[in-house]
Amino acid sequence: MTNIQEDHLGIADIHNLDDLTRVKSVVIGAVKRSGWGVLNADNKYCIRIANKADCKIAYFSMNEDNPVIKEHCKKGGTAAIYENGYITIKKGDWKIRVIKVTHVPLTFGGSLEFMIENVLAATLATFLYGYKIEDIRVSLETFIPSAAQTPGRMNIFNFKEFKILIDFAHNPDGFNGIKGYLSTIEATEHIGVISGTGDRRDEDIIETAKISAEMFDKIIICQEKYLRGRTQQELIDLLLQGIRAVKPDMKVIINNSGDDTLRYLVTTAQPGTFITILSNTIDDAITKVVEYRDKEAGV
């Protein structure tokens, strides 16, 4: 269980993180006593689930000095930690460094903290399952993030004069992860394509728009789908409210046709532009972007 964050709240009588914790605890509760629950020691709600679990527990953390990790390992427990730039397995008093994060393609050179967390969880799970460290290391080195391997997760497409990133981040936590990555990318202009999801709370939609205003120079709102009980204009207004709260004078384009939006992007992008398409705003975006890229290359 990688984390428990404010997402899907307000749906099916789940109104707060305590409710969501009880729902997600069912997953760990289904593990047999001889099995393992792999939990995030940096998330207090995951820790709460661990404290009530009937199975064996192992933790991962971005912080070797996390009190939960220290106490867990002091008792002989197994953990995965991020220390001195390495993915490391810790069991009791001994540690074994598995791999440097900059050598793991999924972490994009170590720039994506949430991907490092995912790698920690996967490394720990496979280690507990019995895989050798050498095999885990090779797998981490050779698993390349791409539209084929990880569709909708940090897919970057290189055009001759600009780049497009597609990621299905759809909540504030996901948007903050993208924001951290984009802060490492030099570009003449950062353009973002965003939308709202109708069954999310007002405050969640507004917050994603605020984060968008912080990481983009220009925003296109493309509210083509995912209305889920709201009107198109209602969602657009919430997004505009969030954007204006951060950058009142920011340039915002509203185009609720995904095809038109993508056509506009690829035909007007200036050299050095970095375009980010979030929240699955454009239907079948990956296929369509690949078609534009192949056409540019004469394929």
Secondary structure as UniProt FT lines:
FT   TURN            9..10
FT   TURN            12..13
FT   HELIX           17..29
FT   TURN            33..34
FT   STRAND          36..40
FT   TURN            41..42
FT   HELIX           44..51
FT   STRAND          56..61
FT   TURN            64..65
FT   HELIX           67..74
FT   TURN            75..76
FT   STRAND          78..83
FT   TURN            84..85
FT   STRAND          86..91
FT   TURN            92..93
FT   STRAND          94..100
FT   HELIX           101..103
FT   HELIX           105..107
FT   TURN            108..111
FT   HELIX           113..129
FT   HELIX           133..142
FT   TURN            147..149
FT   TURN            151..152
FT   STRAND          155..158
FT   STRAND          162..167
FT   HELIX           172..182
FT   TURN            183..184
FT   STRAND          189..194
FT   TURN            198..199
FT   HELIX           202..215
FT   STRAND          218..221
FT   TURN            228..229
FT   HELIX           232..246
FT   TURN            248..249
FT   STRAND          252..254
FT   HELIX           258..268
FT   TURN            271..272
FT   STRAND          273..278
FT   TURN            279..280
FT   TURN            283..284
FT   HELIX           285..297
//
